[in-house]
Amino acid sequence: MIRIYRDGELDDSELLKRNEPKTDVAGVVAAILADVRAHGDGAVLRYTEKFDGVRLETMLVSPAEIDEALAATEPEFLDTLRLAERNIREYHEKQLRNSFFFTRPGGVVMGQKVLPIERAGLYVPAGTAPYPSTVMMDVVPAKLAGCAEIILCTPCARNGKVNAAILAAAHIAGVDRIFKVGGAQAIAAMAFGTESIPRVDKIVGPGNAYVAEAKRQVYGKVAIDTIAGPSEVLVLADGTADPRCVAADLLAQAEHDVLSCAVLVTDSKALAEAVQAEVERQLETLERKEIARASIDDNGKIIVAADLHRGMEIANAVAPEHLEICVDNPFDYLDEVKNAGSVFLGKNCPEPLGDYLGGTNHTLPTTGTARFGSPLSVDDFIKKIQVTYYPAPAFRKLAPDIARFAYKEGLTGHARSALIRMEEEET
């Protein structure tokens, strides 16, 4: 049963505690990465047979397989995917940024070029459940950024087929190539390149402990988005909130994973008790009730605060992936939000809206990293190049100051690089 705590009853270590996978996979992952780097496709195919139980002739998903997936997907769900693509695109279009240039006296030109990364690699898990929503969230910003090629890696079933909903989403979102490979071997293939799978510039997308560790180990060879932890939600609600809705929102996170974390912070003891009872009632109706039960019992909590302003202080300390503000006047509290991945305002704005159709991204900072991290965005698929032009007279004015800085740091070569250009003027 989800426990109720008074504000102050939990110390910081208990309040901020996140349960993380205990499996030590670093050594196993390092061996897989080295094998794939050395042996390419052969290693990837061996691991696919070993871990996924399927022997593949080719890893590339064919146009015929995509057509088959589209034909097998309900027309209503295809329409839902198209709606999601439109909403996500509309939101992320606002994130596009332009190159800029400006001038200073003396003919100086300064600027910044904004360019897309050439090739983006997306990972989409398909273990306990398929995630076509993740396809949409990862692909749309990459397309808007202007990446020349987007490739997707996702595990296949024992029959060698990729989940139809994932393929349909990839087609609608605009993926260029899809490979039926998962796990650490997929991350290795995208990081180093194989005969079939091209090396990418950045890898994004969630996965299990092996995928997360593989991303950690290849960082520096390629860029990554983040090391995703278990999903989490914090609901801030007052006594006017519907306990049925609040309980449903908590359980929507709890059903993801036994490590997921669902927290309610409220100023109403009556709401706290009503939600506690409602969680128990609704748990029994969930298809994934064993997972949700473990999550709620181990990680769930309800905290009764003196008022909602104190509740917001607690929320900022937790820095949740998702923050719901379930009150009639949610904008009154928006300025107080300092740490959160994605904020959902009002009683009719549950977190699953953001998972699928609202338009904001659902790839978010977890495990408290919202203190400094941000949602996946178009910015994740661009790079910036600085541009500087100084004519000789303008540079010579700065040369003595450049040399002064260089001497202070003991870098006489730097100083000479600046001062030698003044000697050229004198001669």
C-alpha positions as CSV (number, residue, x, y, z in Angstrom):
1,M,0.0,0.0,0.0
2,I,1.2,3.5,-0.8
3,R,2.3,5.2,2.5
4,I,1.3,8.6,3.8
5,Y,3.9,10.8,5.4
6,R,3.8,14.1,7.2
7,D,6.0,16.8,5.9
8,G,9.4,16.5,7.6
9,E,8.9,12.8,8.5
10,L,11.2,11.8,5.6
11,D,14.8,13.0,5.7
12,D,16.4,14.2,2.4
13,S,17.9,10.7,1.7
14,E,14.5,9.1,1.9
15,L,12.7,11.9,0.1
16,L,15.1,11.9,-2.8
17,K,15.8,8.2,-2.9
18,R,15.5,6.5,-6.3
19,N,15.7,2.8,-6.8
20,E,18.0,1.9,-9.7
21,P,18.8,-1.5,-11.4
22,K,21.1,-3.5,-9.2
23,T,22.5,-5.6,-12.1
24,D,26.3,-5.1,-12.7
25,V,26.5,-5.2,-16.5
26,A,29.5,-3.1,-17.2
27,G,31.9,-6.0,-17.9
28,V,29.4,-7.9,-20.1
29,V,28.6,-4.7,-22.1
30,A,32.3,-3.9,-22.5
31,A,32.9,-7.3,-24.1
32,I,29.9,-6.9,-26.4
33,L,31.2,-3.4,-27.5
34,A,34.7,-4.7,-28.2
35,D,33.3,-7.7,-30.1
36,V,31.1,-5.6,-32.4
37,R,33.8,-3.1,-33.0
38,A,36.2,-5.9,-34.1
39,H,33.8,-8.2,-36.0
40,G,31.0,-6.0,-37.2
41,D,27.9,-7.6,-38.6
42,G,29.0,-11.1,-37.6
43,A,29.1,-10.2,-33.9
44,V,25.8,-8.3,-34.1
45,L,24.1,-11.3,-35.7
46,R,25.6,-13.7,-33.1
47,Y,24.3,-11.6,-30.2
48,T,20.9,-11.2,-31.9
49,E,20.6,-15.0,-32.1
50,K,21.9,-15.5,-28.5
51,F,19.7,-12.8,-26.8
52,D,16.7,-12.6,-29.0
53,G,16.5,-16.2,-30.2
54,V,16.4,-15.4,-33.9
55,R,18.9,-16.1,-36.7
56,L,18.7,-13.3,-39.2
57,E,19.9,-13.2,-42.8
58,T,19.8,-9.4,-42.9
59,M,19.2,-6.8,-40.3
60,L,17.7,-4.2,-42.6
61,V,13.9,-3.9,-42.6
62,S,12.7,-4.1,-46.2
63,P,10.1,-1.8,-47.8
64,A,7.9,-4.9,-48.1
65,E,8.0,-5.4,-44.3
66,I,7.0,-1.8,-43.8
67,D,4.1,-2.2,-46.2
68,E,3.1,-5.3,-44.4
69,A,3.2,-3.5,-41.1
70,L,1.1,-0.6,-42.4
71,A,-1.5,-3.1,-43.8
72,A,-1.6,-4.9,-40.4
73,T,-2.2,-1.7,-38.4
74,E,-5.7,-0.4,-37.7
75,P,-6.5,2.6,-39.8
76,E,-7.7,4.4,-36.7
77,F,-4.3,4.0,-35.1
78,L,-2.5,5.2,-38.2
79,D,-4.7,8.3,-37.9
80,T,-3.6,8.7,-34.3
81,L,0.0,8.4,-35.3
82,R,-0.4,11.1,-37.9
83,L,-2.1,13.3,-35.3
84,A,0.8,12.7,-32.9
85,E,3.3,13.6,-35.6
86,R,1.5,16.9,-36.4
87,N,1.2,17.9,-32.7
88,I,4.8,17.0,-31.9
89,R,6.1,18.8,-35.1
90,E,4.1,21.9,-34.3
91,Y,5.6,22.1,-30.8
92,H,9.1,21.4,-31.8
93,E,9.1,23.8,-34.8
94,K,9.2,26.6,-32.2
95,Q,12.6,25.3,-31.0
96,L,14.3,25.9,-34.4
97,R,17.2,28.4,-34.2
98,N,19.0,30.3,-36.8
99,S,22.7,31.1,-37.5
100,F,23.6,34.7,-36.5
101,F,26.3,37.2,-37.5
102,F,27.0,40.7,-36.2
103,T,29.7,43.3,-36.7
104,R,31.9,45.4,-34.5
105,P,33.7,48.6,-35.4
106,G,36.8,48.2,-37.6
107,G,35.3,45.5,-39.8
108,V,35.1,42.8,-37.2
109,V,32.6,40.0,-38.0
110,M,31.4,37.6,-35.3
111,G,28.9,34.8,-35.7
112,Q,27.6,31.3,-35.1
113,K,26.6,28.7,-37.7
114,V,23.8,26.3,-36.6
115,L,24.0,23.0,-38.5
116,P,22.3,19.6,-38.0
117,I,24.3,16.6,-37.1
118,E,24.7,14.4,-40.2
119,R,23.4,11.1,-38.9
120,A,21.2,10.4,-35.9
121,G,20.8,7.0,-34.4
122,L,17.6,6.2,-32.5
123,Y,17.1,3.2,-30.2
124,V,13.5,2.0,-29.5
125,P,13.0,-0.8,-27.0
126,A,10.5,-3.5,-27.6
127,G,10.9,-5.8,-24.6
128,T,8.0,-5.7,-22.1
129,A,6.0,-3.4,-24.4
130,P,6.5,-1.8,-27.8
131,Y,6.9,2.0,-27.8
132,P,5.8,3.6,-31.1
133,S,5.4,6.9,-29.1
134,T,9.2,6.9,-28.5
135,V,9.7,6.6,-32.3
136,M,7.7,9.8,-32.8
137,M,9.3,11.7,-29.9
138,D,12.9,10.9,-31.2
139,V,12.4,11.2,-34.9
140,V,10.3,14.4,-35.3
141,P,12.9,16.7,-33.7
142,A,15.7,15.1,-35.6
143,K,13.8,15.6,-38.9
144,L,13.1,19.2,-38.0
145,A,16.8,19.8,-37.2
146,G,17.6,18.7,-40.7
147,C,19.6,15.5,-40.1
148,A,20.7,14.0,-43.5
149,E,19.9,10.5,-42.3
150,I,18.0,9.0,-39.4
151,I,18.5,5.3,-38.6
152,L,16.5,3.3,-36.1
153,C,17.5,0.1,-34.2
154,T,14.9,-1.9,-32.4
155,P,14.7,-5.6,-31.5
156,C,12.7,-8.1,-33.5
157,A,10.6,-11.0,-32.3
158,R,11.6,-14.6,-32.7
159,N,9.9,-14.7,-36.1
160,G,12.3,-12.1,-37.3
161,K,9.6,-9.4,-37.5
162,V,9.6,-5.9,-35.9
163,N,6.5,-4.8,-34.1
164,A,4.0,-3.4,-36.7
165,A,3.2,-0.3,-34.6
166,I,6.9,0.6,-34.4
167,L,7.3,0.2,-38.1
168,A,4.2,2.2,-38.8
169,A,5.4,5.1,-36.6
170,A,8.8,5.0,-38.1
171,H,7.3,5.3,-41.6
172,I,5.0,8.2,-40.7
173,A,7.7,10.0,-38.8
174,G,10.2,9.7,-41.6
175,V,13.0,7.2,-40.6
176,D,15.4,6.5,-43.4
177,R,16.6,3.0,-42.4
178,I,15.4,0.6,-39.8
179,F,17.5,-2.3,-38.4
180,K,16.1,-5.2,-36.5
181,V,18.7,-5.3,-33.8
182,G,18.5,-4.5,-30.1
183,G,20.5,-4.4,-26.9
184,A,24.1,-3.3,-26.3
185,Q,25.0,-4.7,-29.7
186,A,22.7,-2.2,-31.4
187,I,24.4,0.7,-29.5
188,A,27.8,-0.7,-30.4
189,A,26.8,-1.0,-34.1
190,M,25.6,2.6,-34.2
191,A,28.6,3.9,-32.3
192,F,31.3,2.2,-34.3
193,G,29.6,1.2,-37.6
194,T,29.4,-2.2,-39.2
195,E,29.2,-3.5,-42.7
196,S,25.4,-2.9,-42.7
197,I,24.8,-0.4,-39.9
198,P,26.4,3.0,-40.4
199,R,28.2,4.9,-37.7
200,V,26.1,7.7,-36.3
201,D,26.9,11.0,-34.7
202,K,24.5,10.8,-31.8
203,I,22.5,8.0,-30.2
204,V,19.2,8.8,-28.5
205,G,16.5,6.7,-26.9
206,P,15.8,4.7,-23.7
207,G,16.5,1.0,-23.1
208,N,17.3,-1.6,-20.4
209,A,20.3,-1.7,-18.2
210,Y,22.5,-3.1,-20.9
211,V,21.5,-0.4,-23.4
212,A,22.0,2.3,-20.8
213,E,25.4,1.0,-19.9
214,A,26.4,0.7,-23.5
215,K,25.4,4.3,-24.1
216,R,27.5,5.3,-21.1
217,Q,30.6,3.4,-22.4
218,V,30.4,4.7,-26.0
219,Y,29.9,8.3,-25.0
220,G,32.8,10.3,-26.4
221,K,33.0,8.1,-29.5
222,V,29.5,9.4,-30.3
223,A,27.1,11.8,-28.5
224,I,24.2,10.5,-26.4
225,D,21.1,12.1,-25.1
226,T,21.1,10.9,-21.5
227,I,21.2,7.8,-19.4
228,A,17.5,7.2,-18.7
229,G,16.4,6.0,-15.3
230,P,13.0,4.6,-14.2
231,S,9.9,6.8,-15.0
232,E,8.6,9.0,-12.3
233,V,5.7,11.5,-11.5
234,L,5.0,13.9,-8.7
235,V,1.4,15.1,-8.4
236,L,0.8,18.4,-6.5
237,A,-2.9,18.5,-5.6
238,D,-5.1,20.4,-3.2
239,G,-8.3,19.1,-1.5
240,T,-10.5,19.9,-4.5
241,A,-8.8,17.3,-6.7
242,D,-10.6,14.1,-7.7
243,P,-8.9,11.2,-5.8
244,R,-9.9,8.9,-8.6
245,C,-8.0,11.0,-11.2
246,V,-5.0,11.4,-8.9
247,A,-4.8,7.7,-8.2
248,A,-5.0,6.9,-11.9
249,D,-2.2,9.3,-12.7
250,L,0.0,7.7,-10.0
251,L,-0.7,4.3,-11.4
252,A,0.0,5.4,-14.9
253,Q,3.6,5.8,-13.9
254,A,3.7,2.8,-11.6
255,E,2.7,0.4,-14.3
256,H,5.9,1.2,-16.4
257,D,8.4,-0.6,-14.2
258,V,8.8,-2.0,-10.7
259,L,11.4,0.8,-10.2
260,S,9.1,3.6,-11.3
261,C,8.3,6.2,-8.7
262,A,4.9,7.9,-8.1
263,V,4.5,10.6,-5.5
264,L,1.6,12.7,-4.3
265,V,2.2,16.0,-2.4
266,T,-0.9,17.6,-1.0
267,D,-2.1,20.0,1.7
268,S,-5.2,17.9,2.4
269,K,-5.0,14.9,4.7
270,A,-8.5,13.9,3.5
271,L,-7.3,13.8,-0.1
272,A,-4.3,11.8,0.9
273,E,-6.4,9.1,2.6
274,A,-8.9,9.0,-0.3
275,V,-6.1,8.6,-2.9
276,Q,-4.5,5.9,-0.8
277,A,-7.7,3.9,-0.8
278,E,-8.4,4.6,-4.5
279,V,-4.9,3.4,-5.5
280,E,-5.7,0.1,-3.9
281,R,-9.0,-0.2,-5.7
282,Q,-7.7,0.7,-9.1
283,L,-4.6,-1.5,-8.8
284,E,-6.7,-4.6,-9.1
285,T,-8.0,-3.6,-12.5
286,L,-4.7,-3.0,-14.2
287,E,-3.3,-5.5,-16.7
288,R,0.2,-4.9,-15.3
289,K,-0.9,-4.9,-11.7
290,E,2.1,-7.0,-10.5
291,I,4.5,-4.4,-11.8
292,A,2.4,-1.5,-10.5
293,R,2.0,-3.1,-7.1
294,A,5.7,-3.5,-6.7
295,S,6.3,0.1,-7.8
296,I,3.7,1.5,-5.4
297,D,4.7,-0.6,-2.4
298,D,8.4,0.0,-2.8
299,N,8.6,3.5,-4.2
300,G,5.3,5.3,-3.9
301,K,4.6,7.9,-1.3
302,I,2.1,10.5,-0.3
303,I,3.3,13.6,1.6
304,V,1.0,15.9,3.4
305,A,2.5,19.5,3.4
306,A,1.3,22.6,5.3
307,D,0.3,24.3,2.0
308,L,0.9,24.0,-1.7
309,H,3.8,26.5,-1.6
310,R,5.6,24.2,0.7
311,G,4.5,21.4,-1.6
312,M,6.2,23.1,-4.5
313,E,9.4,23.4,-2.4
314,I,9.3,19.6,-2.0
315,A,8.6,19.1,-5.7
316,N,11.7,21.3,-6.6
317,A,13.8,19.2,-4.2
318,V,12.7,16.0,-5.9
319,A,13.1,17.4,-9.4
320,P,10.7,14.9,-11.0
321,E,10.6,13.8,-14.5
322,H,6.9,14.7,-14.7
323,L,5.2,17.3,-12.5
324,E,1.4,17.5,-12.4
325,I,-0.2,20.6,-10.8
326,C,-3.7,19.4,-10.1
327,V,-5.5,22.6,-8.9
328,D,-8.0,25.0,-10.4
329,N,-5.5,27.8,-10.7
330,P,-2.3,26.0,-11.9
331,F,-0.7,29.1,-13.5
332,D,-0.5,30.7,-10.0
333,Y,2.2,28.1,-9.2
334,L,4.1,28.0,-12.5
335,D,6.6,30.6,-11.5
336,E,7.5,28.5,-8.5
337,V,8.6,25.6,-10.6
338,K,12.4,25.3,-10.7
339,N,13.2,21.7,-11.3
340,A,11.0,19.4,-13.5
341,G,11.3,17.7,-16.8
342,S,7.8,18.4,-18.0
343,V,4.9,20.2,-16.3
344,F,1.2,19.4,-16.7
345,L,-1.1,22.2,-15.6
346,G,-4.6,21.7,-14.3
347,K,-6.9,18.9,-13.4
348,N,-7.5,17.8,-17.0
349,C,-3.9,17.5,-18.1
350,P,-2.6,14.1,-17.0
351,E,1.0,13.0,-17.8
352,P,-0.1,10.4,-20.5
353,L,-1.2,13.4,-22.6
354,G,2.5,14.2,-22.8
355,D,3.5,10.6,-23.5
356,Y,1.5,10.5,-26.7
357,L,-0.4,13.4,-28.2
358,G,0.1,16.8,-26.4
359,G,3.1,17.7,-28.6
360,T,5.8,18.1,-25.9
361,N,8.6,15.5,-25.8
362,H,8.4,12.5,-23.5
363,T,12.1,11.8,-23.5
364,L,12.9,13.6,-20.2
365,P,15.5,13.9,-17.5
366,T,15.0,11.3,-14.7
367,T,16.4,10.5,-11.3
368,G,16.7,14.1,-10.2
369,T,18.6,15.2,-13.3
370,A,15.9,17.8,-14.0
371,R,18.0,20.0,-11.7
372,F,20.3,20.5,-14.8
373,G,18.9,18.5,-17.7
374,S,16.2,19.2,-20.3
375,P,13.7,17.3,-22.4
376,L,14.9,15.9,-25.8
377,S,14.5,18.7,-28.4
378,V,15.6,20.0,-31.8
379,D,18.7,21.2,-29.9
380,D,19.8,17.6,-29.4
381,F,20.3,17.2,-33.2
382,I,22.2,20.4,-34.0
383,K,25.7,21.6,-33.5
384,K,27.0,25.2,-33.4
385,I,30.2,26.5,-35.0
386,Q,31.7,29.8,-33.9
387,V,32.9,32.2,-36.6
388,T,35.3,35.1,-36.1
389,Y,36.9,37.6,-38.6
390,Y,39.2,40.4,-37.6
391,P,40.9,42.6,-40.1
392,A,44.6,43.4,-39.4
393,P,44.1,46.9,-37.8
394,A,41.4,45.6,-35.4
395,F,43.5,42.6,-34.4
396,R,46.5,44.8,-33.7
397,K,44.5,46.8,-31.2
398,L,43.8,43.7,-29.2
399,A,47.2,42.0,-29.6
400,P,48.8,43.5,-26.4
401,D,45.9,42.5,-24.3
402,I,46.0,39.0,-25.8
403,A,49.7,38.8,-24.9
404,R,49.0,40.0,-21.4
405,F,46.5,37.2,-20.8
406,A,48.9,34.7,-22.3
407,Y,51.8,35.7,-20.1
408,K,49.6,35.5,-17.1
409,E,49.0,31.9,-18.0
410,G,52.6,31.1,-18.8
411,L,51.9,30.6,-22.5
412,T,54.6,32.5,-24.3
413,G,53.8,30.9,-27.6
414,H,50.3,32.3,-27.4
415,A,51.7,35.7,-26.8
416,R,54.1,35.5,-29.7
417,S,51.3,34.4,-32.0
418,A,49.6,37.7,-31.2
419,L,52.6,40.1,-31.0
420,I,54.3,38.8,-34.2
421,R,51.5,40.4,-36.2
422,M,52.4,43.8,-34.7
423,E,56.0,43.2,-35.8
424,E,54.7,42.7,-39.3
425,E,53.1,46.1,-39.2
426,E,56.3,47.8,-38.0
427,T,58.4,46.2,-40.8
